[in-house]
Structure formats: structure tokens, C-alpha cells
Amino acid sequence: MRRSNARPPAVEPEPSHTMSASKHHQLRPSSVSSRVSFLSPSNSKHHRRVDGGGRRCAVIALAAAFLCLFIVTRGPDSRKYAIILDGGSTGTRIHVFAYRIGWGSMPTLDLGLTASMKVSPGLSSYAADPENAGQSLVELLEFAKERVPGELWEDTEVRLMATAGLRLLDEAVVERILESCRKVLWSSGFQFQHDWAAVISGRAEDLCASSDEGIYAWVAANYALGSLGGEPKKTTGIFELGGASIQATFVSSEPLAPVLSHVLQFGKITYNLYSDSFLYLGQNVAYDSLHNLLSSGDLRSSGAFIQEETYIDPCIPRGYMRGGEPGKLSTSLLNSKTTYRSSRAIGNFSECRLAALKLLEKEKEKCLSQVCHFRLTSMPKLQGRFLATENFFHTSKFLGLGPTPLLSELIMAGEQFCGEDWLRLKRKYDTYDEEDLLRFCFSTAYIVALLHDTLGFAMDDGRVAFANQVGNIPLDWALGAFITQKTSRPSAEISDWIFAVLGDEASAFLYLFVSIMLIFTALSVLKWMKPKLKIIYDLERGRYILTPVNR
């Protein structure tokens, strides 16, 4: 048989630890080491590029996350302050509101830092000396400076909003009073503009004109109750008995005369409000009007009140004697020159209630608008619940009644107080000013004449609550003015363009965006921190192994 000249294929020796040192050493130069990498040079460069890109992504993600957190913590949610001066008929009250604007448009009050203070008399008492009216604000502004941090003064708005007291004065006198106040406000250090000192809507001759005061009171009440921004039918109406005027505001679905209608929008909800303001019918002015009319003989409830030089007064507790001293009454509110006759107090609640009702009937005739009469037939149907504030509340509290007294209970308490001897009342309520104490008989009868005899609430109707605050939130029209101002221009409070564009939807967008950024940041950091590995073949051990790659 012929032998083949072909050589058999060479067989490489398997790796062995028993190989000689020289042979073992000869294997290293060809492989650089005993470990062979399965990563090609091009792949290694690719991984280095990925590694560098990952680091950059992680840094960018971290920066974006910190920026979002900075905006959340230092942006529109930071504490701010606003100041409103309520120029009322009996005094001026300053309100310092500490608040935060969240990523929606509704401000959140910081009740622990919100404060108020009142000084008397009111701005209307400076009718004879208007140039000095501004000095009455100095003490109030010092009160505000103690509560607003100095570095925030120039960013804190201060507004003077005068009400019915100034509306009773001549316009020229009013402007001189306001100009005196503006000078003080300009120099206060707070942010101020010329038109931020004004008399809020409603002129003295517009006895039944819709006013901002009642609308602001409605806003404050529903903000405190948590119904502002909700379904219109679930809101609460407001009756406010001030010193010089009465406000009535509530949601109505009935067609309204333009002078009585106001459209208010919060977020996506629109409220059609009935709002009526009645000048000269506030408790203090009505009290003075009643005694003017009784003294002059123009008002009689039953029988003849006038007996020569003395008139019978059913609204003053028996035993009290008043001489011809008109100065003891708030005649500055009426600019009255009436000289009072001496009175004989009989303290008769029923007669006082009848006299109060006749006063209301007489005053409504002064209303210039044909559709504006303070009686049930001209008001929309009273639906839902109502809050009665200011002197409604003060009278109920004085009489020891709860927050939701029935009118029948108010009558019983009024009959007891009016029929009491004056000297006993003075001893029992020795901490009260005499003029304030005298008014409670009239105010009780006046409230019944308003709510039952005029508005038609039943004696056992529990829909009306007497209150001046809900929880820790005061029911003050100034609070409503503050809320309306802040929600009407949210972009002034929120500088970021996202929230100026998105409005109330910005909150959800922001938190979604921040959440995504934080998740992306966490994943990027984890990916960057995870060690890079490569697979190599260990010739000495004869198997594949993982080894870290230096960054």
C-alpha cells in the first residue's frame, strides 16, 4: 500500500499548569496576558463614549431636578403679605394678610401671621378737617410694619378701601380726605399706587346700588366654608349688617336687573350673584334715623309718641332719661342738625319692632331705582343657607344665643332685655360703653324686622347662622377683597410662564413633571454608579470571567 505524503493536522496542546516555565512564558507575548478580551478596540471606544454620555445625562438630570425643587420651594409658594385698610363708618381697621400662593390660583392664608387692628373714629369724622385724616393711619401702619418683615415691605401692597361712611359726605370733602391718606401711604415704605386709596363702589345717592362690599363679604364667607370654586347651588348667601349700610349677596338663577346683578368667576366656575347694598340702613345710622324721626314726630308706631316737649322712645330700656343732647348720637354719619326733644324710655320690644319696620318702609322710598325696593317682592327667591354677619352676630352673641338662633328665640331675648330696668342693665353689663349698651334693644328689634317682617324668613327657619368667623377664618369683606385681587391676576404672583399659561391646571402639570424628572435622575445616577463589566477568557483557568472596566 502506498503511503500518503499528507501531514496530519496539527493539534494545539491544551493549556496545562504542568507546562514548563519557558513554554508558559512564550504564550504571554502573543496575548499580552493570559486573559483574552472579547471586546474589540472599536467596542471599547463605544463603551467609553456611552460612559461619558451617561455621566453628562446624570449631571443634566440632577440639575433639572434641583431646579424643579428650587422653583417649588422658592417660587410662588413662598410667604407673601398684603395689607388692606377698611375705612368704615365707625373706625378704620387694618388687615395684615400673610399668605402663600400655591401652584393653583387660590391663596392660602397663614392664620398664625394674619392680624388686624382698629382705631376710632372713622375717616368720615374728619369732614371738618380732611387734611389731618391721614394721620389716623399712622398707628395702623406701624402695626403692620411690626408684622411684615422689613425686606418684604416694598413688595407688600397696601390699599385703603373706604365704605359707606365716606359715601355719605360731599365728593370734594371725600377726595381731600383720601388725598391726605395717600400722602401717608406713599411714605409708608409699602407698595402703593394712587388709585389704591378709594371709596369702593356705591355712591351716596345710589341708595340701593350693588356694591363691592357685599360681593367681597360673599367671597370671604364661601372661601372660609370651602365652597368657593365649587358648584354655585352649594354656596352660602350673606347678609351683612354694618354701621351705615346693609349688604345682601347670594347666588340666583333668576333674571336680574343689571344694577343688582354681578358675574363672578373663580377658575372655571361662574357665579351669577344678586347683590344689593342699602345705604342709611346700617344699624348705627338706622338707630340715629329712628330717633330723629321719633323726636320730630315724623314716625309713629302706635299712638302719639310726641307729648309736648317729650317723646316716647320704645327702643330704650325703661328708666333711662335722655335730654336734648344730640351729640350723644352718631349724628356725624347723617350730618343731621336736628335738635332732639327729651325722651321718655318705655323699653317695649313690640313697639320698637313696629317702629323699625316703619323706618325701613320710609327709607326704601328714597331708592332712586324703580326695581330697587327693600322688600321681599323685589328679591329673588331666598334659597339655600345664609350667614348673617357683623351686627347680626354681635347682637346674637350679646344676648347669649347660639350661632343658629331661631327668630322666635331672638324675640324672647329682645323682650327680656328691652323690658329690663336701665340701672340694672348698667350694673350687669358694666364693661360696656353706655351708647353701645343702649343700642341692643333697637338692634334686636331691627334684626327681626329685617329678617322676618321684610325678607320673610319664618320664625323657626334654621337656615340663617349668625357668625363673624368660620373656624379660625374671619368673615370680613376685606378678606374677600384680598382673595378677589389675588385670584384675578395670578400671573402677578406666579412668575413662571408655565403657571401663567396653565393657570389652575399648573399644579398637576408641575408635580407630574417633577416626578418624571426625579425618576429619570434616580435611574441615571444608578446607571452611572453601576460598575462597567467586560467578558474575558482566562487562559490559565480555562473559562470565561467578568472583570470591571476602569472609568
Disulfide bonds with the S-S distance in Angstrom:
Cys315-Cys352 2.02
Cys418-Cys441 1.93
